[in-house]
Structures are given as structure tokens and as C-alpha cells.
Amino acid sequence: MRPVVWRTGNEARAFNLPPGASIDVTEAGDASAVIVQALTQSGYRARLVSQPDGSSNATIVTEGLTSQDAASRHWLVLQAAKHGRRNGSLILLLQPNRAASGLEGLSRTLRKEWPDVDTFAWTIQGDTQADMGAQIVRALKQGFGDGILSTSGALMVPEAGEPLEPPTAHEAVQPAVWLVTGGARGVTAACAIELARAAGGTILLAGRSAETPWTEGLAHAGDLKTLRGSLVEHSRQNGARVSPAEIDRTARALLAGAEIRETLASVRAAGANAVYLPLDAGDAAAVAKTLSSAQHAYGPITGLVHGAGVLADRLAADKTEAELRRVFGPKVDGLNNILNSIDVGQLSHVGFFSSAAAFFGNRGQADYAMANALLASAGRTLAEDLPAARVKVFHWGPWAGGMVDSALASHFEAQGIPLIPVDEGARIFVNELLGGDRSQVELVVGEAWAVA
Ligand SMILES: NC(=O)c1ccc[n+]([C@@H]2O[C@H](COP(=O)([O-])OP(=O)(O)OC[C@H]3O[C@@H](n4cnc5c(N)ncnc54)[C@H](OP(=O)(O)O)[C@@H]3O)[C@@H](O)[C@H]2O)c1
């Protein structure tokens, strides 16, 4: 486990773009013209473009500064980057500070997918557009890479620090009401069970799946392949003709129902009150309604664990908007919907499940890396706003469970990347969430494949 530390310095020289170079600035809002003016006054050949064509030395993408919803903003930035891509060129993605934004997930991923292009994300700390123009000119002259451009002219870069021993103990916690999204299934379920053991209270586990009861007379099976076979046999015995697609749907629903019941039983056996909330975190109205009645029944939510997530891997050049929205749905819209439905000031513990893909970038995961980087930025903002709370963002490497199926596990093992054992990951999660250093918000856990 390594803490993320912010290093401040002026010495970065990731590229060299002297005055005289041509720069296209995408026309996305009021800031674009201000940036062009500041660049022109400093001797750059800058122009506003509605869509970059890769003909200039550099492209500055400003869509990330607009006030559109997060998925639209991130999608438009990806599109502009695709149009501005040219061998040897520079692409700069701008985002404001303290805003729900995760463009460093994109720049880190694009540097892996497009090694012929320098792509960096700059988080602009200035308050006014005039500050912004001056900051950009200064950063261009210094050749800054990814990071926060501070008003003092320095760049702040996040880096994984020296390995930490995970805390082995934690302080006593008052019984609380926890919301754990994704907590009934996958690796978050193991974390919810460990949390129940350590903290008790009431644990609300939220997921999309229904608690489908097991079919009477159907043999029990714990894996999809065996269960599909049992269902075929079961329907044959009952004289029913069922399509393979229907068999697959039924098998998945039965396995999901069984996993949910197993998690509920384990959470209860570990000493907490367990409640399942069938809920799509990306559905704003459903989240508002469900959390309002849950809080009416159990009291205000004081602990939030956001583990819901899905993948839609594909290289950035081929990525579709629908895929990006599918990935942003649970992670980003989900977080927003939850924060809009609870009293954030009551939170004493917050744990976000991010991925090493956000911190290092990962081929095929531009949308996932952005969504997780956005979670990290939301975590940093919450930690600033709630100094008495413990806010932790876990940039997990691959686990031996959940999304990592046996094919993916073999792929990691073949590369010599050890997987995080599920019980160990759950213990690290709980000890950090309940007893970790409050000032240490982000943690990189496990061997990150992208270090290489
Ligand atoms: N496993 C890893 O190696 C790894 C590594 C890095 C980060 N992570 C992160 O850890 C978290 C858990 O991953 P996992 O491996 O356990 O994945 P998983 O097995 O696919 O589980 C995903 C969980 O999210 C829930 N979920 C998905 N969409 C949802 C939605 N719209 N609303 C509510 N719940 C939703 C799922 O329940 P339903 O299907 O019932 O909705 C399930 O409980 C994710 O956020 C992932 O990004 C995992």
C-alpha cells in the first residue's frame, strides 16, 4: 500500500513549446477566447477552433472547463483529443480545481495508447479567467506535465510514496448507518462483511440485482456453467422449451440472488443489521426515493462506501459515448445522486473504490480511468470540506475476485502481477477506513500493472 503524496516543484520539463509555436484552442466557453488572447500576447500563434484538426503544434482542449454534466464533458474532451491527435503533437486537457473532473485518468491512459503524442491534464487553480490565461502561458514555457497548476506558478504532481504498512488496528466506532453501494456482490461484499465485524451498526447494501429466490427443485450450483446445465436439465424435465439466452439470464439472476442472500447472512453473522436496497445508483429519482425511505427507517447515513462500478473496455479511438455513459453511470452519476440524497455534513467515514487505472492510466480503460480519477477528486474535495471525517480513496490494483474473472486472473499472473487476496484487501479497507491517517486521502493498493 502506497500513499499518494503531492509533490510541489517547478522543475518539470515534459515538453518544449517555445513562443512562435501554433496552438489550437477549442471553443467551448468564455475561457477559450481569454486563453487565446493570453497566448497571442506571449508570442504564440493561437486560434480558436470549433474542432481541432491536428495541424497545429499543440491543441488545448477546454471542454472540461464547461458546466455540462460530467459524462458529456468527459466525452467531448475525448472527442477533441481524438481530432487533435497527430504524431509528435501536444494535447493539453484543462479542468477546473475542486470540480468533479477526472481528465488525468484520460491523459495517463492516452499516453499509454498514443505514445506518439504528449497528452497532459492540467487542473487550473486560479479563480479568474485572467489568472487562467497567465497560468497556462507560464506552464507552457516551463513544459509542465500532468498536475495542478497552482496560482503561485508551481506544479503539484501526485506520486505514489514509499510503501506503508497497513494499520493493523483501528479505533472503536459508534454504531452507524452505512450505505455500501455494490456491497452485496463482488469484492465490496467482502469489505462490507469485514466492516460489519469491525463496526457493527446498520449496513445498507445497494445493487441493481433483484434478490431472486432459488427455483424449487433446482440443484444448487455456484458457477454459471454448471447452473446453465442444471437449468437446461430442469426445463427438459418440466417439458418446457427455453432459449439459451433465457437460460443464461435466469442463471445469472439466480446466482446474483444467491450471492446477495449469502452476503446478507454473513453481514448479520458478523454482528451488524443488514438491509438490501435494490437500486441502480445511476437513477437519480430511484436513489432519492430509496435513500429517503431508508433514512426514515434507520436514521441518517453517516458512513458511505461507494463500490458500485462496471467496465466497458475498448481503446479510446474506438470508444463510444454509450460505453462511457455506462461506466460513468454507477461511479459518477451514482456518487452525485447519493450526495444529493443525504446530509453530507453527517458523514464521518467515506470510502471510494477507485482503480490503479485512474492513477497510472490503463490501455482500453479511458472511461473507467476518468470515472475513478473523478472519484478521487471528489474524495479530496470531501476531505477538505469534512475535516473531522475520515475520507479514503482506494486506487486498487487487481483483486483475486469480483471483476477479475479466471481469464483476467491468468493474464495478470502471466505478467507476474500478484492479485490482492480478498480477505487481505477487505482488512486493509476496514483498517484504513476506521483507523488510517486522516490526512492521507488517496492510497494505491496492490501491485499496479501500469507501473511498468
Ligand atoms: N476487482 C478488482 O480487481 C478491482 C480493481 C480495482 C477497482 N475495483 C473497483 O471495486 C469495485 C467493485 O468491483 P468488483 O471487482 O467487485 O466488481 P463486480 O464483481 O463487477 O461488482 C460490481 C458491483 O457493483 C454493483 N453495481 C454495478 N452497477 C451498479 C449500479 N448502477 N448501481 C448499483 N450497484 C451497481 C454490482 O451489483 P449489481 O450487479 O447487482 O448491480 C456489484 O455489486 C468497483 O468499483 C471497481 O471499479 C475492483
The ligand as an SDF file (V2000), in Angstrom:
LIG
                    3D

 48 52  0  0  0  0  0  0  0  0999 V2000
  -11.8540   -6.4330   -8.6590 N   0  0  0  0  0  0  0  0  0  0  0  0
  -10.8120   -5.6650   -8.9150 C   0  0  0  0  0  0  0  0  0  0  0  0
   -9.7260   -6.1520   -9.2130 O   0  0  0  0  0  0  0  0  0  0  0  0
  -10.9100   -4.1660   -8.8160 C   0  0  0  0  0  0  0  0  0  0  0  0
   -9.7540   -3.4070   -9.0430 C   0  0  0  0  0  0  0  0  0  0  0  0
   -9.8260   -2.0370   -8.9860 C   0  0  0  0  0  0  0  0  0  0  0  0
  -11.0170   -1.4190   -8.6230 C   0  0  0  0  0  0  0  0  0  0  0  0
  -12.1360   -2.1740   -8.4080 N   0  0  0  0  0  0  0  0  0  0  0  0
  -13.3790   -1.4700   -8.0520 C   0  0  0  0  0  0  0  0  0  0  0  0
  -14.0090   -2.1240   -6.9830 O   0  0  0  0  0  0  0  0  0  0  0  0
  -15.4290   -2.0530   -7.1230 C   0  0  0  0  0  0  0  0  0  0  0  0
  -16.0260   -3.4530   -7.0380 C   0  0  0  0  0  0  0  0  0  0  0  0
  -15.5020   -4.1980   -8.1130 O   0  0  0  0  0  0  0  0  0  0  0  0
  -15.7330   -5.7640   -8.2750 P   0  0  0  0  0  0  0  0  0  0  0  0
  -14.4850   -6.3040   -8.8200 O   0  0  0  0  0  0  0  0  0  0  0  0
  -16.3260   -6.3320   -7.0670 O   0  0  0  0  0  0  0  0  0  0  0  0
  -16.8030   -5.7550   -9.4800 O   0  0  0  0  0  0  0  0  0  0  0  0
  -18.0820   -6.6580   -9.6990 P   0  0  0  0  0  0  0  0  0  0  0  0
  -17.8770   -8.0260   -9.1960 O   0  0  0  0  0  0  0  0  0  0  0  0
  -18.4440   -6.4710  -11.1340 O   0  0  0  0  0  0  0  0  0  0  0  0
  -19.1410   -5.9440   -8.7750 O   0  0  0  0  0  0  0  0  0  0  0  0
  -19.6370   -4.6820   -9.0910 C   0  0  0  0  0  0  0  0  0  0  0  0
  -20.6200   -4.2920   -8.0110 C   0  0  0  0  0  0  0  0  0  0  0  0
  -21.2050   -3.0360   -8.3640 O   0  0  0  0  0  0  0  0  0  0  0  0
  -22.6470   -3.1900   -8.3620 C   0  0  0  0  0  0  0  0  0  0  0  0
  -23.1740   -2.2680   -9.3640 N   0  0  0  0  0  0  0  0  0  0  0  0
  -22.8220   -2.1480  -10.6750 C   0  0  0  0  0  0  0  0  0  0  0  0
  -23.5520   -1.1960  -11.2600 N   0  0  0  0  0  0  0  0  0  0  0  0
  -24.3730   -0.6940  -10.3140 C   0  0  0  0  0  0  0  0  0  0  0  0
  -25.3520    0.3280  -10.3120 C   0  0  0  0  0  0  0  0  0  0  0  0
  -25.6530    1.0310  -11.4170 N   0  0  0  0  0  0  0  0  0  0  0  0
  -25.9960    0.5900   -9.1420 N   0  0  0  0  0  0  0  0  0  0  0  0
  -25.7270   -0.1060   -8.0250 C   0  0  0  0  0  0  0  0  0  0  0  0
  -24.8010   -1.0780   -7.9620 N   0  0  0  0  0  0  0  0  0  0  0  0
  -24.1390   -1.3680   -9.0980 C   0  0  0  0  0  0  0  0  0  0  0  0
  -22.8620   -4.6620   -8.6840 C   0  0  0  0  0  0  0  0  0  0  0  0
  -24.1070   -5.1500   -8.2420 O   0  0  0  0  0  0  0  0  0  0  0  0
  -25.3300   -5.3880   -9.2840 P   0  0  0  0  0  0  0  0  0  0  0  0
  -24.7300   -6.0860  -10.4690 O   0  0  0  0  0  0  0  0  0  0  0  0
  -26.2970   -6.1870   -8.5190 O   0  0  0  0  0  0  0  0  0  0  0  0
  -25.8010   -4.0310   -9.6040 O   0  0  0  0  0  0  0  0  0  0  0  0
  -21.7430   -5.3000   -7.8670 C   0  0  0  0  0  0  0  0  0  0  0  0
  -22.1060   -5.3840   -6.5200 O   0  0  0  0  0  0  0  0  0  0  0  0
  -15.6920   -1.3580   -8.4550 C   0  0  0  0  0  0  0  0  0  0  0  0
  -15.9930   -0.0070   -8.2190 O   0  0  0  0  0  0  0  0  0  0  0  0
  -14.3720   -1.4790   -9.1960 C   0  0  0  0  0  0  0  0  0  0  0  0
  -14.1770   -0.4070  -10.0790 O   0  0  0  0  0  0  0  0  0  0  0  0
  -12.1070   -3.5350   -8.4880 C   0  0  0  0  0  0  0  0  0  0  0  0
  1  2  1  0
  2  3  2  0
  2  4  1  0
  4  5  1  0
  4 48  2  0
  5  6  2  0
  6  7  1  0
  7  8  2  0
  8  9  1  0
  8 48  1  0
  9 10  1  0
  9 46  1  0
 10 11  1  0
 11 12  1  0
 11 44  1  0
 12 13  1  0
 13 14  1  0
 14 15  2  0
 14 16  1  0
 14 17  1  0
 17 18  1  0
 18 19  2  0
 18 20  1  0
 18 21  1  0
 21 22  1  0
 22 23  1  0
 23 24  1  0
 23 42  1  0
 24 25  1  0
 25 26  1  0
 25 36  1  0
 26 27  1  0
 26 35  1  0
 27 28  2  0
 28 29  1  0
 29 30  1  0
 29 35  2  0
 30 31  1  0
 30 32  2  0
 32 33  1  0
 33 34  2  0
 34 35  1  0
 36 37  1  0
 36 42  1  0
 37 38  1  0
 38 39  2  0
 38 40  1  0
 38 41  1  0
 42 43  1  0
 44 45  1  0
 44 46  1  0
 46 47  1  0
M  CHG  2   8   1  16  -1
M  END
$$$$
